[in-house]
Amino acid sequence: MSSFTRGPANVDDLLASTLDDYRKDLTEQFYKGNKITKELMKSGSIEEIDGGNDIVRNVAYQAGGTVAKITSTSAVSITQAQEFTQARFPWAAIGGSVVLGDWEKAQNSGKGKLFDLLAERVANVREEMNQSFESFALASATADLTSIWSLVDINDSANPGVGNYGDIDRSAYTWWAATEAASGSMATQGLEDIRTAYHTTSRAGMDPVSFLVTTQTVYEAYQARLTNFEQLVPTDKGDLEFDSLAFMRKPLFFSEVMPTGVLLGINAKHTKLVVNKNMMFSKTPFVRTQGGQSEASLIRLMCQIVCVRPASNFKLTGLTA
């Protein structure tokens, strides 16, 4: 059976300490390097917590019913009502490895060159993790209960195929369902359907969605209907820039991995990326297999997309140009 051993201490310890130095920058660049996480970060909707077996959130599903008009002699109701329940979300994780071959290290001898090589490897892992997260978050369906939940499943009127989101059955508790509607051509009804879904979920404009994401085809069809007065959404100076359009002054962008004909409206007040601090781009020591000519360190992120009010989000399906 293969065994793992540490690399030479003088090199391995330098690599490990350098990888630790990259961690803060790696975290920030991951959040900014993906359209979904960037919008969640801008809304203050990335939550870093200390862990736990699952992520548990209290969910308010009805009013207490004690508030009413009163006079100086009125009795105020003290009837206790069931207002909250709990939603439970399992952790998921994505990870990759930074691999350095002995020949590469020999060809990049010298502390500066070696650290440049390490920086390139870390950047490649981060980019791949960005792409993987987006693929999970916008997949047509959640892969399984150990995966990051897909926003397409979260924002649905029915239970996901892999199981109940948040361990709450939408067929029994309709308040846990998102607003979902079938649409059609952007040329005839798509824009009107987006507008209706936006206002329906906004609670009279007091709690609107934060951003919208769709396919390139729908994005271009929406762009073709804009008037000359529509503006591109400005990006914060210094941030990585993503092209986006505005809908009701909210960013609307597209992703290559979005399912055909789907548009999502996401309310970041109720939808968060929850990250486990104990595995927030944590790294392992550089190790090599017995007889191997390379050594590797693992980089991992434990997280989950948590929504406590799916009804504040919406999904349109069947959109075409």
N, C-alpha and C positions, 0 to 999 in steps of 0.2 A: 504494500500500500504506500502511496506517495506521502511524503512528509513535507512540512513547510519549515524553512529556516530563514532567519533574518539575514539581510545582506551585510556587507562590511559596515561596521559601526560608524566609521568616520563619514561615509557617504550616506548611509541609510538615515542616520540621525539628522543630517543636514536636509535631506529630502523631506523627512517627516516634519521637521520644524517649519520648513518653507511651505509645505502643504497646509499646515495650521495657519500660517500667515495669509494664505489665499482664501481661507474659509469665509471671512467677512465679505470680501469682494465677490466671492463665488455666490454667496447668498443674495447679495444685492443685484448682481448681474443676472441671476436666474429670475428674480422677481421682475426685473425690467426687460428681460429678453424674450418674454412671451406675452402675447397680446392679452390673454385672459388674466394672468397674474399681474401684469402691469396695471390694468384697469382696477383690479381688486386692491392693489397697493395704493393707487391714487385715492381710492375711496376709504382707506384705512381698514380694509377688510381682509388683511392677513393677520391671523392671530397665532402667536407662538406660545405654547403651553408646555408644562412640565411632563406631561405624559398621562398615564392611566391605561387600563385595559381597553377601554373604548372611549369615544368622545360622547359625552352625555349632555344634552341641552334641554332646558325647560321650554315647553312650547305652549304659549297662550292661545287657546282655541275658542274661547268665548268670554264675554264680559261677566263680571260678578253680579250684576243686576241689582246693586244696592243704591245706585245714584238716581235721585229723583228731585223734583222741585220740592222745597220745604218752606215752612213758615216758622214763626217763633214757637209754635206749639206742636209742630209735626214730630212724629216718631220716625227715626231713620232706620231703615232695615239693617239688621245685623245677621241676616240669613247667610250662612256660609254656602257658597256655591263652588262646584268643581270648575276651576278656570284653567288649570294647567295639566299637562301631561308631560311625559318625557320621551324624547327621541334619542335613539342610540345609534352611533355610527362607528363601524370598525375602522381601525387604522389601515392604511395601505402604504406602500413604499415603492420608490424607484431607485435604482442604483446603477453605477457603472464602475469601471476600473481604469486607473492610470497605470499603464504598462510601460516600463523602460527596459529595453534590451541592452545586454552587455556590449554588443557591437555599436549600438547607437551612443551609449555613454562613452565608449572609447573614441568614437568619431567626433563627439562633442565634448572632448576633455576640457577641463578648466571649469572653475566654479560658475562663472558667468554663463558660459554656453550651456552647461548642464541645467542651470535654472531656467534658461530660455526654453530648453527642450521640455522641461517639466511644465512651464507655463502654457506651452502649446498643447500638451496633452490634457491639462486641466481644462483649458478653453474648449477643446473638442468634446470632453465629457459633458461639460455644462451645456453646450449647444445641443448635444444629443438628448440630454435630460429635458431641455426646453421643448424639443420636438416631441419627445415621448409624452410629456405631460399634456401638451396640446392634443395629441392623438387620443389619450385617455379621456380628457375632459370634454372633447367634442365628438367622441365616437357615437355611432348610430345606436349602440347599446353598451351597457357596462359589461365588461368581460366576465367577471364573477365577483363574489362577495369579498375577495381579497384585493380587488382592484380599486383604483381611484374611480369614484362615481362619475358617470358621464352626465353633463348638464342636459343632454337630450333626454335622458331617463329621469333626471330630477324634475325637469319641467315638462311633466306629462300629466294627463288626466287619469291615467291608469297605473297600476303597479308595474314596476320594471319586471322584465322576464326573469332576472336572477334572484328576485326576492323583494320584500317590502323596503322601500327607502326609509331610513331612520327607524326601522322596525315598527312602522305604523301602516296599517292596511287601508289603502285609499278606497277600496270598495265598501268598507264599513264607515270610514271617516272621510267624507267628501271634502271637508275643509283642508285636508292635507294635499289635495290635488292642485296642480298648476292650471292656468288658463291655456287651453289648447284649441286651435281652430284650423280647419282646412281652408286653404286659400286657392289662388289661381294665378293668372297672368299679371305681371306687374303693370302691363300696359292698360289693363281694364279694371282690376280690383285689388291688386297686391298692396299698393300704397294705402288705399282706404282700409284694408284689413289690418295693416300695421298700425295705422292711426287708431282704429277702434280698440285693438288689443292693448295699445299703450295707455289709452285713457281708462279702459276697463280695469286695469291692474293698478292704476296710479292713486286710487282712493281720492278721487276728485282733485288730482294734481298735487296732493300733499306728500305722496310717497311713490314717485315715478321710478321706472327702471333707470339704471345707471349707464348701461351701454347695451348695444345690440350687435349680434354677430350672425353672419349668414355665409352663403357660398359666393364665389366670384361671379357666377352668372347672375344671381339676384342682385348683388352689389352693383354690377355694371348697369343692370336694368333700372335700378333705383337712381343711379347717377344720371342716367339719360333723361329722367323725369324732373330733375332739379331745375329750378329757375336760376336766372343769373344772380339772384340775391342770396342763394345758398352759399355757405362758407365751408371751407375745410376746417376741421376741428384743430385748433392750435395745440402744439405739444409744449411741455415744459422745457425751458432752455436747459440743455445739458443732458436731457433724457434721450434714450434711443428712440428714434422717430419711427412711427408706423403711419402709413397713409390711412386716413379715415374720413368719412363724410359725417355730416351732422343730421340727426333726426331729432327734432324738438330740442336742439342744442346738446344732444347726447351723442357720444361717438358711435358710429356704425362702421364696422369693418368686416372683412371676410377672412376666412381661413380655408386653406386647401383641403383640410380634413373634415370639413362640415358635410353631413349627409345631404344628398341632393334635395333641393327644394325646401330646406328648413331654414327658418330664421328664429333666433332666440332673443328675448329681451330679459336682461339679468338685473335684478335689484341687489346691489352690493351691500345695502343696509342689512339684508336678511340672508345673503349668500356670502360665505366666507371660505377662505382657504385656511384650514387649521393645521399648524405645523408642530411636530413634536420636537422640542428643544434638544432632547437627548439624542436625536438622530437627524439633526438639521445640517446636512452636508458634513456629517461626521466621517472621519477617515480611519482606515486601519493601517497598521505598520506595513511598510514594504516587505513583502515576503517572496520567496522563490520556491518552486517545486524542486524536489531533489533531482539534481542533474540538469535542471533547466538553465537556459541562458537569458532569462529575463526575470524581473521582479515586478510585483504589482501591489497597488494599494487600492482599496475599495472606497468609493464615495457614495453615500446613501442619504436619501431624504424620506422621512416618514411624514405623511400628511393625509388629508382628506378634504373633500369639498363638502361643506356643511351648510344646509339651507334650513332655516327654522320657519319659513313662511313661503312655501312654493307658490301660493296664490298670488304673491307679488311679482312673480315672473310670468312670462308667457312664451308659447311656442306656436309658430305658424308652420304648416306643412303644405306641400303641393305647390309651392311658389315656382313660377316659371318666368322667363323673360317676357 
